[in-house]
Amino acid sequence: MPIQILPARLANQIAAGEVVERPASVVKELVENSLDAGADRIEVDIERGGAKLLRIRDNGTGIAKDELTLALSRHATSKVSTLEDLEQILSLGFRGEALASIGSVSRLVLTSRPAEQAEAWQAMAEGRDMAVKVQPASHPQGTTVEVSDLFFNTPARRKFLRTEKTEFAHIDEVVRRIALSRFEVSLSLKHNGKPVRQYRAAKLPSQQDKRLAAVCGPAFIGSALRLDSEHHGLRLWGWLSPADAARSQADLQYTYVNGRMMRDKLLNHAIRQAYGERLAPDTSPAFVLYLELDPGQVDVNVHPAKHEVRFHQARLVHDFIYQVLVQALEDAPAMAAVSGSAHRVRDEDHVPVPAGVRERALEFSPPNHGYAYAGGSGRGLSGPREQGSSLSRQTWQGLDALLTTVPADIGTAVPPDGEDNRALLVVRGCYLVAGYRQALWLCDLNRARAHDDGLKLHAVWQQGLVPQPLLLPVSVPVSPEQQAAIGEQGELLQKLGLELKSGSRGTIILTRVPQPLRHADLARLIPRLLERLIEDLAADPQALCIWLAEQGQAVRTDWSLAEAQVQWQRLLQLHNGDVAELACVQALAIEQQIDRWLHGE
């Protein structure tokens, strides 16, 4: 057979084989088009599992009359126009094949009206020939796509459809996944005329919790750990089940990259590795996780159905996810204990409230500087950030609890347990104000955790740190002096769990690192480490371990008060209460400031 250009209708059907696997694939493509059009209300109406009818209606921007026919053509899209656009994709669709592919294997009716257009217009296409007919119609602003008799002209594909119940179950799962990707969008699903799902727009944290419970079940939201962490342009937030709440099936696992539904191998590997041996045999974790990063750092054009992506810095992404989840899982028992203790203090000790305190608190409306007050949501880490300058209802409740449990004279009062030691306030998400020994102290929580981790490293210094293989080796350029330091400090580097190999043209290849450094920027860290070794930092192993811990940890700005209390207690225990000389703690000069005021300064 000679080489020839494929006919347009045959090319469309080949593309349809990639895009339209089953009715659920059609729902996914069309709902994503609605989201790209800015819709905040989407209705999905299904008949006979989608084989008879799929109708998606939205209130998005709509399609102009002159573009309706073009919209049903292959490679027609308003989402990209240049290579630069393709490298910075934030829309869910971008190839311009969905409508053409769907229309080639169904009877498709596209009705739309933009806000600036006086009336709606309707385009109809049927099967392979794709002869498009346009006529006036009645429709509010937005778009409705009706796909009927799917695979009517491709019997071989139609016979592979499963039962009506099975196909609808796949559609239901797609709608569930989309409901978790866009909390601010209202979604409804009907099957054979009966309402099945109704997800109302969820903009407040409490509403998001309700949607999460509706999709994942109340048991998940009741036990899930909340997390939100940023490092080097990467942000990971969402919900994660503790190991003791694992499920018998992998049926509750949702991951998103820049709002796009994903079943990516790299993400799944990092998550599974983070749980490690915590999981019981034959169990699977449950999670709803959102990864956000610069769109230029991720290639979404590597899978026909867009289920997988390629990260330009795959090792950094993998190790960042791994470290954030490991930290959340490690902190889970302590957070649960602190949450329970705080609850008992409020419910049982009944510290009296001075007259008028609650009323004055509710009049207080400061700008949002990232403060976290006592009495938060309880178990786990911080959830999605709240925007705006007003304090949320949860924060007001936390402030109310703080004023209820903390005596007015924090400088001299002694708590009921007899110890003058309490976490009072988290400022800018990472600085703790604490009352201790009749004084106020400011603690840098990130440096305190690094100090703690550094002492743990030093405790196992003699036997050496256990090296772990990197997902991808790291090539690091080094100077001749640094190369010499590697030779001189080979035993020390081995003790640190660093495995280095000689590269080409003045580089070394890093293949293994200890667990505390897996999420660090190794290309930046290793040259700095070699410089410190040249400066004879190796003479003080404890200082070296603390320095490494500082370099290796992800700086957080979302510490909850419960987490801060745990870290503060740990710091006091490590040093028998003597923290005045630590670099991460500083006494607040309250008395000096009062003296300056008294002397008119």
C-alpha atoms as one frame of an Amber mdcrd trajectory, in Angstrom:
protein
   0.000   0.000   0.000   1.488   3.381  -0.982   1.964   6.196   1.550  -1.067
   8.487   1.591  -2.774  11.154   3.680  -5.558   9.687   5.794  -9.086  10.892
   4.983 -10.382  13.373   7.539 -13.175  11.111   8.804 -10.791   8.167   9.260
  -8.323  10.407  11.121 -11.176  11.571  13.364 -12.143   7.997  14.178  -8.553
   7.075  14.992  -8.440  10.082  17.311 -11.768   8.998  18.778 -10.182   5.695
  19.733  -7.752   7.638  21.931 -10.208  10.153  23.371 -13.503   8.211  23.584
 -12.857   4.979  25.410 -16.349   4.762  26.933 -19.214   7.139  27.893 -17.290
   8.310  30.960 -14.523   9.580  28.637 -17.058  11.796  26.872 -18.293  13.208
  30.196 -14.721  13.984  31.263 -13.860  15.822  28.037 -17.081  17.841  27.923
 -17.100  18.810  31.615 -13.459  19.892  31.316 -14.472  22.071  28.351 -17.126
  23.642  30.577 -14.562  24.342  33.290 -12.192  25.897  30.750 -15.097  28.121
  29.672 -15.319  29.515  33.213 -18.549  27.764  34.212 -19.411  27.613  37.908
 -22.577  25.535  37.398 -22.526  22.286  35.410 -25.370  19.797  34.957 -24.722
  16.248  33.695 -27.736  14.266  32.479 -27.291  10.613  31.475 -29.603   8.003
  29.960 -28.950   4.254  29.895 -25.445   4.492  31.237 -24.532   7.072  28.606
 -25.013   4.812  25.624 -28.339   6.476  24.758 -27.687  10.092  25.817 -25.061
  12.269  27.461 -26.088  15.882  28.044 -23.766  18.454  29.651 -25.095  21.963
  30.300 -23.038  24.853  31.695 -23.204  28.608  32.292 -19.772  29.366  30.848
 -18.733  31.982  28.303 -20.342  30.172  25.388 -19.358  29.862  21.714 -20.134
  32.497  19.094 -22.305  31.553  16.115 -19.451  32.012  13.630 -17.274  29.553
  15.574 -19.763  26.722  16.082 -18.864  24.856  12.885 -15.167  25.408  13.514
 -15.549  24.080  17.073 -16.528  20.684  15.619 -13.455  20.587  13.372 -10.336
  18.658  14.309  -7.461  20.575  15.938  -9.711  23.577  16.564  -9.235  25.248
  19.950  -9.175  28.657  21.610  -6.776  27.511  24.347  -3.395  27.500  22.617
  -2.018  29.238  19.550   1.786  29.162  19.918   4.504  26.843  21.195   4.893
  29.142  24.212   1.226  28.524  25.072   1.818  24.767  24.892   4.676  25.056
  27.370   2.575  27.002  29.917  -0.731  25.117  29.904  -3.211  25.862  32.672
  -6.373  24.860  30.788  -7.630  21.277  30.992  -7.994  20.914  27.228  -5.620
  22.080  24.525  -5.517  19.651  21.571  -8.781  20.620  19.917  -9.788  17.024
  19.191 -12.499  16.247  21.734 -15.619  17.539  19.947 -14.485  16.302  16.538
 -13.630  12.859  17.921 -16.874  12.554  19.877 -18.912  13.784  16.913 -17.346
  11.186  14.615 -18.803   8.295  16.659 -22.150   9.779  17.761 -24.983  12.150
  16.967 -23.855  15.459  18.438 -25.829  18.648  19.053 -23.974  21.749  20.249
 -26.095  24.692  21.461 -24.519  27.864  22.792 -24.934  31.574  23.467 -22.248
  34.024  24.600 -23.346  36.977  26.740 -22.814  39.464  23.915 -25.018  37.481
  21.484 -28.762  38.198  21.357 -29.825  34.642  20.533 -28.459  31.131  20.771
 -27.410  28.972  17.832 -27.218  25.236  17.439 -24.807  23.060  15.434 -25.607
  19.442  14.620 -23.245  16.758  13.324 -23.873  13.083  12.784 -21.222  10.438
  12.468 -18.323  10.163  10.087 -19.318  12.652   7.406 -19.402  15.463   9.966
 -21.717  17.574   7.857 -22.525  20.395  10.262 -25.943  22.089  10.181 -26.390
  25.401  12.053 -29.770  26.829  13.076 -31.174  29.279  15.660 -32.170  27.916
  19.079 -33.375  28.911  22.523 -30.730  28.770  25.250 -29.473  30.934  28.162
 -25.873  32.089  28.317 -23.586  29.065  28.256 -23.377  25.831  26.322 -25.191
  22.497  26.127 -23.684  19.482  24.380 -25.906  16.466  23.660 -24.237  13.235
  22.585 -26.714  10.523  21.637 -26.364   6.971  20.318 -22.677   6.682  21.122
 -20.815   4.342  18.720 -23.962   3.958  16.562 -21.774   3.858  13.448 -19.009
   1.676  14.925 -20.706  -1.565  16.052 -17.374  -3.166  16.981 -16.784  -0.446
  19.567 -20.375  -0.482  20.808 -20.353  -4.182  21.660 -17.448  -3.591  24.057
 -19.597  -1.354  26.262 -20.417  -2.924  29.630 -23.766  -3.021  31.368 -25.683
   0.180  31.989 -24.856  -0.045  35.711 -21.136  -0.456  35.085 -20.877   2.389
  32.568 -22.777   4.729  34.860 -20.484   3.794  37.749 -17.537   5.002  35.644
 -19.368   8.257  34.889 -20.174   8.718  38.564 -16.485   8.312  39.431 -15.477
  10.931  36.845 -17.955  13.417  38.318 -16.664  12.642  41.828 -13.092  13.323
  40.760 -14.068  16.588  39.098 -16.066  17.611  42.173 -12.860  17.338  44.213
 -10.836  19.285  41.652 -13.064  22.371  41.684 -14.704  23.043  45.031 -16.089
  26.372  43.810 -18.149  24.779  41.005 -21.665  23.427  41.503 -22.104  19.980
  39.896 -25.194  17.819  39.489 -25.659  14.359  37.979 -28.876  12.683  36.825
 -29.388   9.175  35.478 -32.536   8.235  33.594 -34.195  11.400  34.865 -33.415
  10.761  38.553 -31.035  13.008  40.553 -28.040  10.988  41.773 -25.445  13.569
  42.867 -25.688  17.210  43.893 -22.429  18.927  44.799 -23.100  22.527  45.788
 -20.399  25.146  45.385 -18.035  24.992  48.378 -16.033  28.144  49.047 -15.722
  28.022  52.848 -13.578  25.406  54.634 -16.644  23.943  56.326 -18.371  23.590
  52.942 -15.267  21.952  51.479 -15.309  19.448  54.323 -18.930  18.623  53.500
 -18.106  18.051  49.832 -15.122  15.925  50.802 -17.352  13.868  53.094 -19.966
  13.525  50.331 -17.367  12.167  47.902 -15.041  10.230  50.199 -17.305   9.413
  53.110 -17.514  10.794  56.671 -15.043   8.182  57.960 -12.302   9.604  55.754
 -12.845  13.241  56.712 -13.084  12.209  60.360  -9.611  10.645  60.439  -7.752
  12.432  57.633  -4.631  14.494  58.270  -4.689  17.948  56.707  -1.489  19.176
  55.139  -0.279  22.229  53.263   3.421  22.706  52.512   5.526  24.756  50.085
   9.153  24.467  48.983  11.053  25.843  45.969   7.935  26.755  43.980   6.128
  23.498  44.815   3.002  23.332  46.945   1.317  20.167  48.209  -1.946  20.347
  50.118  -4.920  18.163  50.796  -5.970  15.282  53.013  -4.188  12.054  53.902
  -5.393   9.071  55.895  -3.125   7.895  58.729  -1.713   4.399  58.308  -4.159
   2.936  60.837  -7.069   4.148  58.688  -5.906   2.381  55.506  -8.496   0.632
  53.361  -8.736  -2.869  51.953  -9.011  -1.453  48.408  -7.297   1.359  46.521
 -10.678   2.966  45.861 -10.140   6.318  47.540  -7.028   7.807  45.985  -7.241
  11.170  44.225  -4.283  13.193  42.985  -4.333  16.466  41.040  -1.578  18.472
  39.353  -2.492  22.138  38.823  -6.156  21.146  39.062  -5.855  18.298  36.523
  -6.924  14.776  37.514  -3.914  12.449  37.538  -3.022   8.772  37.882   0.684
   9.427  37.625   3.272   6.739  38.442   5.747   9.166  39.991   3.122  10.604
  42.338   1.878   7.170  43.350   5.422   5.925  43.978   6.229   8.891  46.244
   3.004   8.420  48.218   3.473   4.681  48.653   7.112   5.140  49.655   6.114
   7.728  52.274   3.880   5.197  54.009   6.625   2.572  53.825   6.181  -0.168
  56.405   3.486   1.736  58.288   0.800   0.065  56.174  -0.494  -3.359  57.118
  -0.252  -6.033  54.397  -2.971  -5.964  51.744  -4.124  -2.448  52.672  -4.078
   0.785  50.688  -3.881   4.403  51.848  -6.620   6.938  51.167  -5.771  10.472
  50.089  -6.909  13.577  48.244  -3.778  15.516  47.287  -3.206  18.632  45.206
   0.203  19.463  43.735   0.705  22.994  42.438   3.760  24.192  40.538   4.852
  26.466  37.704   3.074  25.174  34.552   6.343  25.598  32.704   7.838  22.871
  34.919   5.368  20.170  33.876   4.532  18.675  30.469   0.881  17.615  30.282
   1.078  16.553  26.631   2.465  13.042  27.160  -0.680  10.881  27.383  -3.684
  10.722  25.007  -6.154  10.888  27.893  -3.928  13.310  29.896  -3.784  10.914
  32.874  -0.021  11.246  33.229   2.416  14.137  33.095   6.163  14.598  32.887
   7.941  16.805  35.403  11.067  18.663  34.311  12.516  18.172  37.827  11.091
  14.744  38.543  13.432  13.930  41.436  12.714  17.209  43.207   8.934  16.697
  42.847   9.120  13.082  44.005  11.256  13.826  47.034   9.217  16.898  47.988
   6.000  14.870  48.044   7.705  12.037  49.911   9.110  14.301  52.615   5.887
  16.276  53.177   3.862  13.087  53.582   6.460  11.421  55.815   6.435  14.470
  58.097   2.626  14.472  58.235   2.491  10.766  59.075   5.208  11.101  61.719
   3.460  14.050  63.377   0.014  12.420  63.351   0.144  10.707  66.799   1.503
  13.809  68.538  -1.074  16.054  66.902  -3.904  13.751  67.941  -2.640  13.714
  71.544  -2.315  17.510  71.732  -5.750  17.951  70.169  -7.321  15.632  72.747
  -5.538  17.379  75.634  -6.696  20.819  74.492 -10.240  19.519  74.222 -10.178
  18.197  77.798  -8.904  21.520  79.157 -11.786  23.401  77.590 -14.478  20.933
  78.538 -13.424  19.890  82.053 -11.323  22.629  83.667 -13.864  25.409  83.028
 -11.470  28.322  83.526 -13.690  31.347  84.271 -13.953  34.044  81.632 -13.628
  37.705  82.706 -16.793  39.702  82.106 -17.022  41.186  78.661 -14.086  39.256
  77.158 -16.114  37.394  74.550 -17.927  40.516  73.451 -14.685  42.464  73.031
 -13.126  39.596  71.087 -15.871  39.578  68.501 -15.311  43.275  67.817 -11.632
  42.650  67.008 -11.022  42.580  63.237  -7.284  42.807  62.436  -5.817  42.232
  58.977  -4.845  38.628  58.233  -1.092  38.284  58.877  -1.112  34.500  59.022
  -1.826  34.198  62.756  -3.021  30.814  64.057  -4.943  30.906  67.339  -5.637
  28.143  69.841  -8.613  25.849  69.462  -8.135  25.007  65.773  -9.859  22.282
  63.827  -8.139  19.523  65.789  -6.348  16.575  64.314  -3.812  16.990  61.562
  -2.058  19.794  59.756  -3.372  23.007  58.246  -5.804  22.729  55.344  -6.298
  24.972  52.273  -5.448  28.601  52.932  -8.124  31.157  53.540  -7.901  34.351
  51.496  -8.941  37.844  52.452  -8.461  40.104  55.423 -11.371  39.000  57.624
 -10.973  36.129  60.063 -12.919  32.946  59.364 -15.524  31.487  61.703 -13.071
  28.739  62.684 -10.438  31.330  63.588 -12.940  33.310  65.676 -13.785  30.106
  67.507 -10.076  29.524  68.087  -9.587  33.079  69.397 -12.580  32.617  71.659
 -11.068  29.416  73.040  -7.726  31.167  73.634  -9.356  33.947  75.631 -11.305
  31.338  77.581  -8.294  29.270  78.648  -5.466  31.832  79.024  -5.500  34.019
  82.168  -5.357  37.735  81.528  -1.978  38.218  83.300   0.184  35.835  81.284
   3.355  37.251  82.860   2.632  35.991  86.374  -0.191  33.459  86.170   0.532
  29.748  86.636  -1.534  27.232  84.625  -3.598  24.566  86.446  -0.944  21.886
  85.838   1.621  23.883  87.823   4.013  24.506  84.912   4.616  27.975  83.517
   4.847  26.786  79.928   2.238  27.432  77.209   2.142  28.157  73.494   0.141
  31.345  72.953   0.283  32.491  69.356   1.759  31.547  65.981   2.828  34.618
  64.002   3.381  34.587  60.223   2.845  30.866  60.247   6.252  29.915  61.685
   7.080  31.998  64.801   5.735  30.956  68.195   5.073  33.340  71.076   5.204
  31.289  74.290   4.886  32.013  77.982   7.661  30.358  80.003   9.271  31.083
  83.383   7.208  34.251  83.832   8.442  35.721  80.557   7.488  35.800  76.885
   9.656  34.021  74.319   9.799  34.023  70.528  10.717  30.724  68.863  11.572
  30.176  65.175   9.702  26.903  64.708  11.512  25.865  61.527  14.929  26.381
  63.105  13.742  24.637  66.267  12.687  21.596  64.268  16.008  21.632  62.394
  17.838  21.839  65.729  15.828  18.852  66.951  16.506  16.876  63.761  20.201
  17.770  63.920  20.498  16.326  67.421  18.799  13.152  66.209  21.358  12.897
  63.407  24.173  13.396  65.874  22.784  10.639  68.080  23.411   8.096  65.287
  26.604   9.769  64.114  29.026   6.999  65.129  27.286   4.194  63.250  26.681
   6.456  60.267  23.547   7.594  58.457  21.746   5.115  56.214  22.034   6.110
  52.515  18.940   5.861  50.327  19.020   5.787  46.512  17.797   8.832  44.620
  15.101   8.400  41.998  17.392  10.229  39.568  21.141  10.804  40.148  22.187
  14.434  40.538  25.138  15.928  38.649  26.922  18.657  40.646  29.726  20.920
  39.306  32.620  21.289  41.776  35.773  23.380  41.931  39.268  21.818  42.243
  39.313  22.784  45.940  35.970  21.080  46.490  37.174  18.026  44.580  40.164
  17.876  46.927  37.862  18.147  49.946  35.941  15.087  48.707  39.159  13.098
  48.722  40.202  14.337  52.152  36.773  13.891  53.767  35.771  10.614  52.122
  35.209   8.825  55.432  33.119  11.695  56.765  30.978  11.839  53.631  30.388
   8.114  53.863  29.352   8.510  57.498  26.889  11.190  56.370  25.260   8.686
  54.019  26.391  10.522  50.862  27.473   8.409  47.916  29.427  10.368  45.296
  30.925   9.253  41.986  33.281  11.115  39.700  31.616  12.725  36.692  33.021
  14.429  33.624  34.367  17.967  33.190  34.586  18.934  36.832  31.384  17.332
  38.077  30.433  14.681  40.604  27.417  12.394  40.486  25.333  12.039  43.656
  23.516   8.691  43.779  22.573   8.183  47.448  21.717  10.513  50.331  20.373
  10.026  53.886  16.631  10.324  54.385  16.750  13.816  55.990  18.281  15.251
  52.806  16.070  13.561  50.210  13.911  16.637  49.626  16.764  19.192  49.768
  18.057  21.126  46.767  21.075  18.850  46.431  22.652  20.706  43.525  22.913
  23.730  45.836  23.565  21.852  49.083  26.555  19.688  48.110  28.877  22.567
  47.038  27.962  24.451  50.226  28.675  21.338  52.300  32.087  20.960  50.678
  32.851  24.603  51.406  31.892  24.084  55.053  34.150  21.049  55.227  36.996
  23.131  53.833  36.273  25.572  56.685  36.765  22.657  59.097  33.136  22.312
  60.135  33.890  18.587  60.464  35.691  19.362  63.735  32.276  19.810  65.408
  30.032  16.875  64.400  27.007  18.206  66.319  27.188  21.598  64.597  27.572
  19.805  61.254  24.482  17.680  61.890  22.391  20.708  62.885  23.587  22.576
  59.799  22.653  19.645  57.560  19.209  19.442  59.141  18.670  23.146  58.475
  19.639  22.686  54.832  17.556  19.578  54.382  14.233  20.615  55.820  11.386
  22.278  53.954  10.614  25.708  55.416   6.986  25.803  56.452   4.750  28.810
  56.995   1.626  26.915  58.040   2.387  25.749  61.589  -0.748  25.192  63.639
  -0.768  26.079  67.322  -0.981  22.382  68.224   2.132  21.581  66.196   3.941
  24.587  67.674   3.122  23.400  71.203   4.586  19.956  70.447   7.771  21.470
  69.009   8.167  23.889  71.936   7.745  21.090  74.501  10.276  18.958  72.632
  12.807  21.785  72.635  12.410  22.314  76.388  12.814  18.597  77.088  15.965
  18.344  74.967  17.646  21.100  76.972  16.041  20.557  80.376  14.217  23.860
  80.060  17.385  25.897  79.421  16.748  27.437  75.982  18.038  30.963  76.502
  21.264  30.336  74.569  19.690  28.614  71.571  19.801  30.458  68.238  16.184
  29.552  67.495  14.798  31.138  70.707  14.839  34.722  71.890  13.366  36.356
  75.002  10.994  39.209  74.228  12.197  42.378  75.958   8.870  43.302  77.552
  10.355  44.820  80.745  12.834  46.964  78.782  10.057  48.296  76.581   7.940
  49.155  79.628  10.912  50.998  81.170  11.369  52.996  77.959   7.722  53.993
  78.027   7.913  54.971  81.722  10.878  57.229  80.985   9.099  58.848  78.060
  11.241  57.230  75.360
